[in-house]
Amino acid sequence: MMWGEAQSGADRADVEAEQGWDAEQETALFLDRHRLDQGSDNRAVVLYAIRHPDSALGREVARRTDGGVRLTTEDVAALRPLLRAHEEAGRGHGAWQRDLGVQAERLESLTSDARQITSDFTSDMAALSRAQRGEGDANGTTKDVAALLEQLIARIARTERDLAELSGSIATLRDRIETAPRDPDVDPLTGVMSQTGARRLIAELPDQPHGYALATCGLDDLDVIEARYGRSVADNVLRTFVATLRQSCQGVDIIRWEDNLFVLLLRGRPLAQLALMMEEARAAMLARTLRLRGSGEPIGVVTLSAGVAAGMGVPMQDMFDRAEAFRAIAGAGQGNRVVSRA
């Protein structure tokens, strides 16, 4: 599926770990690659398919673009009824998601404001200390100190109001998350299939007439990232990882198996093709520069390791165990490898 082509290291922009995957940007790139105009109708169809690759619309776009085929204007027109059906089915839930998104953006903004206030407060305290130690006219120094104190008092009052609003937003967001309806077929963090959502696909694998290839993969140092920067940054790194897999592994079913373990399935294609895709994903992940939002601090190189196996008429568990054995070899030492044969 032509969701995206791997960019070279020279023209790939730094990816913020706090930002992760950008569906809007990927939609624009998709339309450009397929030579479709950027009109709202085209954008709506492609954006939904990108955000929901396992929906009927997402799968149909994947089928029509399999093998590098471009999507046409006629294709998009034929796909619009699927989009309307999805919108009707999820109207109530969609409104809730939009509302939650607004709350989340507001919370992020307030958090950023709070950090800025803290930084400014520290700067003002340093200026006050310098003024108290200053030499020269005593009256001038006293006036400077008084002016700084007035500014600090005003800033403290604003801080109290902003933090009270921030606290209320956190409580509201927590309540919404706790009462949120969840789709067990979709992983809520990354948007790919969950184990539950992949059950029917897995059951059909031994009957694939041309066999299938399976890869297991994960990030090498996600635990280190979480220990240093916290769970939220680690989650956003995972989202970036999945975005990389989407771009490099077109036409592949991606399943979040558990935590930092993902399973990729390519039906009717040889092992070499999936192994090449995983190599492209490994190289693309290695070339990314992940930075923290706000400070811009780089979090260091983030790599993946993967194992790839293939077979025909073989139950998924057998293939999974073989791929995991290869992944263990790939992850030994510093990792950053793809192994498809011992």
C-alpha positions as a Markdown table, in Angstrom:
| # | Residue | x | y | z |
|---|---|---|---|---|
| 1 | Met | 0.0 | 0.0 | 0.0 |
| 2 | Met | 1.5 | 3.4 | -1.0 |
| 3 | Trp | 1.1 | 5.1 | 2.4 |
| 4 | Gly | 4.6 | 6.6 | 2.1 |
| 5 | Glu | 8.0 | 6.1 | 0.6 |
| 6 | Ala | 11.1 | 6.0 | 2.8 |
| 7 | Gln | 12.8 | 9.4 | 2.6 |
| 8 | Ser | 16.6 | 9.8 | 2.4 |
| 9 | Gly | 18.4 | 11.0 | 5.5 |
| 10 | Ala | 19.2 | 14.3 | 3.7 |
| 11 | Asp | 15.6 | 15.4 | 3.2 |
| 12 | Arg | 13.9 | 13.9 | 6.2 |
| 13 | Ala | 13.0 | 16.5 | 8.8 |
| 14 | Asp | 13.7 | 15.9 | 12.5 |
| 15 | Val | 10.8 | 14.1 | 14.1 |
| 16 | Glu | 9.8 | 15.2 | 17.5 |
| 17 | Ala | 9.2 | 12.4 | 19.9 |
| 18 | Glu | 6.4 | 14.3 | 21.5 |
| 19 | Gln | 4.7 | 14.8 | 18.1 |
| 20 | Gly | 5.1 | 11.4 | 16.5 |
| 21 | Trp | 3.1 | 10.4 | 13.5 |
| 22 | Asp | 1.4 | 13.2 | 11.5 |
| 23 | Ala | -1.6 | 11.8 | 9.7 |
| 24 | Glu | -2.4 | 15.1 | 8.1 |
| 25 | Gln | 1.1 | 15.4 | 6.6 |
| 26 | Glu | 1.0 | 11.8 | 5.4 |
| 27 | Thr | -2.4 | 12.5 | 3.7 |
| 28 | Ala | -0.9 | 15.4 | 1.8 |
| 29 | Leu | 2.1 | 13.3 | 0.7 |
| 30 | Phe | -0.2 | 10.5 | -0.3 |
| 31 | Leu | -2.3 | 12.8 | -2.5 |
| 32 | Asp | 0.8 | 14.3 | -4.0 |
| 33 | Arg | 2.3 | 10.9 | -4.9 |
| 34 | His | -0.9 | 9.7 | -6.4 |
| 35 | Arg | -1.3 | 13.0 | -8.4 |
| 36 | Leu | -4.7 | 13.8 | -6.8 |
| 37 | Asp | -5.7 | 17.3 | -5.9 |
| 38 | Gln | -5.7 | 18.4 | -2.3 |
| 39 | Gly | -9.5 | 19.1 | -2.2 |
| 40 | Ser | -11.5 | 18.4 | 0.9 |
| 41 | Asp | -13.3 | 15.3 | -0.6 |
| 42 | Asn | -10.0 | 13.6 | -1.5 |
| 43 | Arg | -8.4 | 14.5 | 1.8 |
| 44 | Ala | -11.3 | 13.1 | 3.8 |
| 45 | Val | -11.2 | 9.7 | 2.1 |
| 46 | Val | -7.4 | 9.3 | 2.3 |
| 47 | Leu | -7.2 | 10.7 | 5.9 |
| 48 | Tyr | -9.7 | 8.3 | 7.2 |
| 49 | Ala | -8.0 | 5.4 | 5.4 |
| 50 | Ile | -4.6 | 6.4 | 6.9 |
| 51 | Arg | -6.0 | 6.8 | 10.4 |
| 52 | His | -8.0 | 3.6 | 10.2 |
| 53 | Pro | -6.0 | 1.2 | 8.0 |
| 54 | Asp | -8.0 | -1.9 | 9.3 |
| 55 | Ser | -11.4 | -0.4 | 8.4 |
| 56 | Ala | -13.3 | -1.5 | 5.3 |
| 57 | Leu | -12.2 | 1.8 | 3.7 |
| 58 | Gly | -8.6 | 1.4 | 4.7 |
| 59 | Arg | -8.4 | -2.2 | 3.4 |
| 60 | Glu | -10.0 | -1.2 | 0.1 |
| 61 | Val | -7.5 | 1.6 | -0.4 |
| 62 | Ala | -4.7 | -0.9 | 0.4 |
| 63 | Arg | -6.1 | -3.3 | -2.2 |
| 64 | Arg | -6.4 | -0.7 | -4.9 |
| 65 | Thr | -2.9 | 0.6 | -4.4 |
| 66 | Asp | -1.2 | -2.8 | -3.8 |
| 67 | Gly | 2.0 | -3.2 | -5.8 |
| 68 | Gly | 2.5 | 0.5 | -6.3 |
| 69 | Val | -0.7 | 1.2 | -8.3 |
| 70 | Arg | -1.8 | 4.8 | -8.1 |
| 71 | Leu | -5.2 | 5.8 | -6.8 |
| 72 | Thr | -7.3 | 7.6 | -9.4 |
| 73 | Thr | -10.0 | 10.2 | -9.1 |
| 74 | Glu | -12.6 | 7.6 | -10.1 |
| 75 | Asp | -11.3 | 5.3 | -7.3 |
| 76 | Val | -11.8 | 8.1 | -4.7 |
| 77 | Ala | -15.3 | 8.7 | -5.9 |
| 78 | Ala | -16.1 | 5.0 | -5.6 |
| 79 | Leu | -14.7 | 5.0 | -2.1 |
| 80 | Arg | -16.7 | 7.9 | -0.7 |
| 81 | Pro | -19.8 | 5.7 | 0.1 |
| 82 | Leu | -17.5 | 3.7 | 2.4 |
| 83 | Leu | -16.4 | 6.9 | 4.1 |
| 84 | Arg | -20.1 | 8.0 | 4.6 |
| 85 | Ala | -20.9 | 4.6 | 6.1 |
| 86 | His | -18.1 | 4.8 | 8.6 |
| 87 | Glu | -19.1 | 8.4 | 9.5 |
| 88 | Glu | -22.7 | 7.3 | 10.1 |
| 89 | Ala | -21.6 | 4.3 | 12.2 |
| 90 | Gly | -19.3 | 6.4 | 14.4 |
| 91 | Arg | -21.0 | 9.7 | 14.5 |
| 92 | Gly | -21.6 | 9.7 | 18.3 |
| 93 | His | -18.2 | 8.3 | 19.1 |
| 94 | Gly | -16.5 | 10.6 | 16.6 |
| 95 | Ala | -17.9 | 13.7 | 18.3 |
| 96 | Trp | -16.6 | 12.4 | 21.6 |
| 97 | Gln | -13.2 | 11.8 | 20.1 |
| 98 | Arg | -13.1 | 15.4 | 18.7 |
| 99 | Asp | -14.0 | 16.8 | 22.1 |
| 100 | Leu | -11.4 | 14.7 | 23.8 |
| 101 | Gly | -8.8 | 15.9 | 21.2 |
| 102 | Val | -9.6 | 19.6 | 22.0 |
| 103 | Gln | -9.2 | 18.9 | 25.7 |
| 104 | Ala | -5.9 | 17.1 | 25.1 |
| 105 | Glu | -4.6 | 20.0 | 23.0 |
| 106 | Arg | -5.7 | 22.5 | 25.7 |
| 107 | Leu | -4.0 | 20.5 | 28.4 |
| 108 | Glu | -0.8 | 20.4 | 26.3 |
| 109 | Ser | -0.9 | 24.1 | 25.9 |
| 110 | Leu | -1.4 | 24.8 | 29.6 |
| 111 | Thr | 1.4 | 22.4 | 30.5 |
| 112 | Ser | 3.7 | 24.4 | 28.1 |
| 113 | Asp | 2.5 | 27.7 | 29.7 |
| 114 | Ala | 3.2 | 26.3 | 33.2 |
| 115 | Arg | 6.8 | 25.4 | 32.2 |
| 116 | Gln | 7.3 | 28.9 | 30.7 |
| 117 | Ile | 6.0 | 30.5 | 33.8 |
| 118 | Thr | 8.3 | 28.5 | 36.0 |
| 119 | Ser | 11.3 | 29.5 | 33.7 |
| 120 | Asp | 10.3 | 33.2 | 33.8 |
| 121 | Phe | 9.9 | 33.0 | 37.6 |
| 122 | Thr | 13.4 | 31.6 | 38.0 |
| 123 | Ser | 14.8 | 34.3 | 35.8 |
| 124 | Asp | 13.0 | 37.1 | 37.8 |
| 125 | Met | 14.3 | 35.7 | 41.0 |
| 126 | Ala | 17.9 | 35.7 | 39.6 |
| 127 | Ala | 17.4 | 39.3 | 38.5 |
| 128 | Leu | 16.1 | 40.2 | 42.0 |
| 129 | Ser | 19.1 | 38.6 | 43.6 |
| 130 | Arg | 21.4 | 40.6 | 41.3 |
| 131 | Ala | 19.6 | 43.8 | 42.1 |
| 132 | Gln | 20.0 | 43.3 | 45.8 |
| 133 | Arg | 23.7 | 42.8 | 45.3 |
| 134 | Gly | 24.1 | 45.7 | 43.0 |
| 135 | Glu | 26.3 | 48.7 | 43.6 |
| 136 | Gly | 25.6 | 52.4 | 43.1 |
| 137 | Asp | 22.7 | 54.6 | 44.2 |
| 138 | Ala | 20.8 | 53.0 | 47.1 |
| 139 | Asn | 17.5 | 54.7 | 46.0 |
| 140 | Gly | 17.8 | 53.4 | 42.5 |
| 141 | Thr | 18.5 | 49.9 | 43.7 |
| 142 | Thr | 15.4 | 50.0 | 46.0 |
| 143 | Lys | 13.2 | 51.1 | 43.2 |
| 144 | Asp | 14.5 | 48.3 | 41.0 |
| 145 | Val | 13.8 | 45.8 | 43.7 |
| 146 | Ala | 10.3 | 47.1 | 44.3 |
| 147 | Ala | 9.5 | 47.0 | 40.5 |
| 148 | Leu | 10.7 | 43.4 | 40.3 |
| 149 | Leu | 8.7 | 42.4 | 43.4 |
| 150 | Glu | 5.5 | 43.9 | 41.8 |
| 151 | Gln | 6.2 | 41.9 | 38.6 |
| 152 | Leu | 6.7 | 38.7 | 40.7 |
| 153 | Ile | 3.5 | 39.2 | 42.6 |
| 154 | Ala | 1.5 | 39.7 | 39.3 |
| 155 | Arg | 3.2 | 36.6 | 37.8 |
| 156 | Ile | 2.5 | 34.5 | 40.9 |
| 157 | Ala | -1.2 | 35.5 | 40.6 |
| 158 | Arg | -1.3 | 34.5 | 36.9 |
| 159 | Thr | 0.4 | 31.3 | 37.8 |
| 160 | Glu | -2.2 | 30.3 | 40.4 |
| 161 | Arg | -5.0 | 31.0 | 37.9 |
| 162 | Asp | -3.3 | 29.0 | 35.1 |
| 163 | Leu | -2.4 | 26.1 | 37.3 |
| 164 | Ala | -6.0 | 26.0 | 38.7 |
| 165 | Glu | -7.3 | 25.8 | 35.1 |
| 166 | Leu | -4.7 | 23.1 | 34.3 |
| 167 | Ser | -5.8 | 21.1 | 37.3 |
| 168 | Gly | -9.4 | 21.3 | 36.1 |
| 169 | Ser | -8.5 | 20.2 | 32.6 |
| 170 | Ile | -6.6 | 17.2 | 33.9 |
| 171 | Ala | -9.6 | 16.1 | 36.0 |
| 172 | Thr | -11.9 | 16.5 | 33.0 |
| 173 | Leu | -9.6 | 14.6 | 30.7 |
| 174 | Arg | -9.1 | 11.8 | 33.2 |
| 175 | Asp | -12.9 | 11.4 | 33.5 |
| 176 | Arg | -13.3 | 11.3 | 29.8 |
| 177 | Ile | -10.6 | 8.7 | 29.4 |
| 178 | Glu | -12.0 | 6.5 | 32.1 |
| 179 | Thr | -15.5 | 6.5 | 30.5 |
| 180 | Ala | -14.2 | 6.2 | 26.9 |
| 181 | Pro | -15.7 | 3.5 | 24.7 |
| 182 | Arg | -12.9 | 1.3 | 23.3 |
| 183 | Asp | -12.6 | -0.8 | 20.2 |
| 184 | Pro | -10.9 | -4.0 | 21.3 |
| 185 | Asp | -9.9 | -4.7 | 17.6 |
| 186 | Val | -7.7 | -1.6 | 17.5 |
| 187 | Asp | -4.7 | -0.8 | 19.6 |
| 188 | Pro | -5.6 | 2.6 | 21.2 |
| 189 | Leu | -2.0 | 3.9 | 21.3 |
| 190 | Thr | -0.8 | 3.2 | 17.7 |
| 191 | Gly | -4.0 | 2.7 | 15.8 |
| 192 | Val | -2.9 | -0.7 | 14.3 |
| 193 | Met | -4.7 | -4.0 | 14.9 |
| 194 | Ser | -4.7 | -5.6 | 18.3 |
| 195 | Gln | -4.3 | -9.3 | 18.9 |
| 196 | Thr | -8.1 | -9.4 | 19.3 |
| 197 | Gly | -8.6 | -7.7 | 16.0 |
| 198 | Ala | -6.2 | -10.0 | 14.2 |
| 199 | Arg | -7.8 | -13.3 | 15.3 |
| 200 | Arg | -9.7 | -13.9 | 12.1 |
| 201 | Leu | -6.7 | -13.0 | 9.9 |
| 202 | Ile | -4.5 | -15.4 | 12.0 |
| 203 | Ala | -7.0 | -18.2 | 11.7 |
| 204 | Glu | -6.9 | -17.9 | 7.9 |
| 205 | Leu | -3.1 | -17.9 | 7.5 |
| 206 | Pro | -2.6 | -21.7 | 7.1 |
| 207 | Asp | -5.1 | -21.7 | 4.2 |
| 208 | Gln | -3.2 | -19.0 | 2.2 |
| 209 | Pro | -2.6 | -20.7 | -1.2 |
| 210 | His | 0.8 | -19.0 | -1.7 |
| 211 | Gly | 1.9 | -19.0 | 1.9 |
| 212 | Tyr | 2.8 | -16.0 | 4.0 |
| 213 | Ala | 5.8 | -14.3 | 5.6 |
| 214 | Leu | 5.8 | -13.1 | 9.2 |
| 215 | Ala | 8.1 | -10.7 | 11.1 |
| 216 | Thr | 8.3 | -9.9 | 14.7 |
| 217 | Cys | 10.0 | -6.7 | 15.7 |
| 218 | Gly | 10.5 | -4.2 | 18.5 |
| 219 | Leu | 12.6 | -1.2 | 19.6 |
| 220 | Asp | 16.0 | -2.1 | 21.1 |
| 221 | Asp | 16.1 | 0.4 | 24.0 |
| 222 | Leu | 12.5 | 1.4 | 24.7 |
| 223 | Asp | 12.9 | 0.5 | 28.4 |
| 224 | Val | 15.9 | 2.8 | 28.7 |
| 225 | Ile | 13.9 | 5.7 | 27.0 |
| 226 | Glu | 11.0 | 5.2 | 29.4 |
| 227 | Ala | 13.3 | 5.1 | 32.5 |
| 228 | Arg | 15.0 | 8.3 | 31.4 |
| 229 | Tyr | 12.2 | 10.4 | 29.9 |
| 230 | Gly | 8.9 | 8.8 | 31.2 |
| 231 | Arg | 6.1 | 6.8 | 29.7 |
| 232 | Ser | 4.6 | 9.5 | 27.6 |
| 233 | Val | 7.8 | 10.0 | 25.6 |
| 234 | Ala | 8.2 | 6.2 | 25.3 |
| 235 | Asp | 4.6 | 6.0 | 23.9 |
| 236 | Asn | 5.3 | 8.7 | 21.4 |
| 237 | Val | 8.5 | 7.0 | 20.3 |
| 238 | Leu | 6.3 | 3.9 | 19.7 |
| 239 | Arg | 3.9 | 5.9 | 17.6 |
| 240 | Thr | 6.9 | 7.1 | 15.5 |
| 241 | Phe | 8.1 | 3.5 | 15.2 |
| 242 | Val | 4.7 | 2.5 | 13.9 |
| 243 | Ala | 4.7 | 5.4 | 11.4 |
| 244 | Thr | 8.0 | 4.1 | 10.1 |
| 245 | Leu | 6.6 | 0.6 | 9.7 |
| 246 | Arg | 3.6 | 2.0 | 7.8 |
| 247 | Gln | 5.9 | 3.9 | 5.5 |
| 248 | Ser | 8.4 | 1.1 | 4.8 |
| 249 | Cys | 6.1 | -1.9 | 4.9 |
| 250 | Gln | 3.3 | -1.1 | 2.4 |
| 251 | Gly | 0.6 | -3.7 | 2.0 |
| 252 | Val | 1.6 | -5.5 | 5.2 |
| 253 | Asp | -0.8 | -6.2 | 8.1 |
| 254 | Ile | 0.7 | -4.7 | 11.3 |
| 255 | Ile | -0.4 | -6.0 | 14.7 |
| 256 | Arg | 0.6 | -4.7 | 18.1 |
| 257 | Trp | 1.1 | -8.0 | 19.8 |
| 258 | Glu | 2.1 | -6.7 | 23.2 |
| 259 | Asp | 3.9 | -3.7 | 24.6 |
| 260 | Asn | 7.0 | -3.3 | 22.4 |
| 261 | Leu | 6.4 | -6.4 | 20.3 |
| 262 | Phe | 4.8 | -6.0 | 16.8 |
| 263 | Val | 3.9 | -8.7 | 14.3 |
| 264 | Leu | 3.8 | -8.0 | 10.6 |
| 265 | Leu | 2.1 | -10.3 | 8.1 |
| 266 | Leu | 2.6 | -10.3 | 4.3 |
| 267 | Arg | 0.4 | -12.8 | 2.5 |
| 268 | Gly | 1.2 | -14.5 | -0.8 |
| 269 | Arg | 4.7 | -12.9 | -1.0 |
| 270 | Pro | 8.2 | -14.4 | -0.4 |
| 271 | Leu | 10.2 | -14.0 | 2.7 |
| 272 | Ala | 12.8 | -11.9 | 0.9 |
| 273 | Gln | 10.2 | -9.2 | 0.2 |
| 274 | Leu | 9.2 | -8.8 | 3.9 |
| 275 | Ala | 12.9 | -9.0 | 5.0 |
| 276 | Leu | 13.7 | -6.1 | 2.6 |
| 277 | Met | 10.9 | -4.0 | 3.9 |
| 278 | Met | 12.1 | -4.6 | 7.5 |
| 279 | Glu | 15.6 | -3.6 | 6.4 |
| 280 | Glu | 14.2 | -0.4 | 5.0 |
| 281 | Ala | 12.3 | 0.2 | 8.3 |
| 282 | Arg | 15.5 | -0.4 | 10.3 |
| 283 | Ala | 17.5 | 2.0 | 8.2 |
| 284 | Ala | 14.7 | 4.7 | 8.3 |
| 285 | Met | 14.4 | 4.4 | 12.1 |
| 286 | Leu | 18.1 | 4.7 | 12.5 |
| 287 | Ala | 18.1 | 7.9 | 10.3 |
| 288 | Arg | 15.4 | 9.6 | 12.4 |
| 289 | Thr | 16.4 | 12.3 | 14.9 |
| 290 | Leu | 13.9 | 12.2 | 17.7 |
| 291 | Arg | 13.7 | 15.3 | 19.9 |
| 292 | Leu | 11.8 | 16.3 | 23.0 |
| 293 | Arg | 9.2 | 19.0 | 22.4 |
| 294 | Gly | 10.0 | 22.2 | 24.2 |
| 295 | Ser | 13.7 | 21.7 | 25.0 |
| 296 | Gly | 14.6 | 20.2 | 21.6 |
| 297 | Glu | 16.9 | 17.8 | 23.4 |
| 298 | Pro | 17.7 | 14.8 | 21.2 |
| 299 | Ile | 16.9 | 11.5 | 22.9 |
| 300 | Gly | 19.6 | 9.6 | 21.0 |
| 301 | Val | 19.6 | 6.9 | 18.3 |
| 302 | Val | 16.6 | 4.6 | 18.4 |
| 303 | Thr | 16.9 | 1.3 | 16.6 |
| 304 | Leu | 14.8 | -1.8 | 15.9 |
| 305 | Ser | 15.5 | -5.5 | 15.7 |
| 306 | Ala | 13.4 | -8.0 | 13.8 |
| 307 | Gly | 13.2 | -11.7 | 12.9 |
| 308 | Val | 11.5 | -12.8 | 9.7 |
| 309 | Ala | 10.2 | -16.3 | 8.8 |
| 310 | Ala | 8.0 | -17.7 | 6.0 |
| 311 | Gly | 6.1 | -20.8 | 5.2 |
| 312 | Met | 3.0 | -22.4 | 3.6 |
| 313 | Gly | 0.2 | -24.3 | 5.4 |
| 314 | Val | 1.9 | -23.5 | 8.7 |
| 315 | Pro | 0.0 | -22.4 | 11.8 |
| 316 | Met | 0.8 | -18.9 | 12.9 |
| 317 | Gln | 2.2 | -20.0 | 16.3 |
| 318 | Asp | 5.0 | -22.0 | 14.6 |
| 319 | Met | 5.9 | -19.1 | 12.4 |
| 320 | Phe | 5.8 | -16.7 | 15.3 |
| 321 | Asp | 8.2 | -18.9 | 17.4 |
| 322 | Arg | 10.6 | -19.1 | 14.5 |
| 323 | Ala | 10.6 | -15.4 | 13.9 |
| 324 | Glu | 11.0 | -14.7 | 17.6 |
| 325 | Ala | 14.1 | -17.0 | 17.6 |
| 326 | Phe | 15.6 | -15.0 | 14.8 |
| 327 | Arg | 14.7 | -11.7 | 16.6 |
| 328 | Ala | 16.5 | -12.9 | 19.7 |
| 329 | Ile | 19.6 | -13.3 | 17.5 |
| 330 | Ala | 19.1 | -9.9 | 15.9 |
| 331 | Gly | 18.6 | -8.2 | 19.3 |
| 332 | Ala | 21.8 | -9.7 | 20.9 |
| 333 | Gly | 24.5 | -7.1 | 21.6 |
| 334 | Gln | 23.5 | -3.7 | 20.3 |
| 335 | Gly | 20.7 | -4.9 | 18.2 |
| 336 | Asn | 19.8 | -2.9 | 15.1 |
| 337 | Arg | 19.6 | -6.0 | 12.9 |
| 338 | Val | 17.1 | -8.0 | 10.8 |
| 339 | Val | 17.6 | -11.7 | 10.8 |
| 340 | Ser | 15.7 | -14.0 | 8.5 |
| 341 | Arg | 17.9 | -17.2 | 8.7 |
| 342 | Ala | 20.2 | -18.6 | 11.3 |
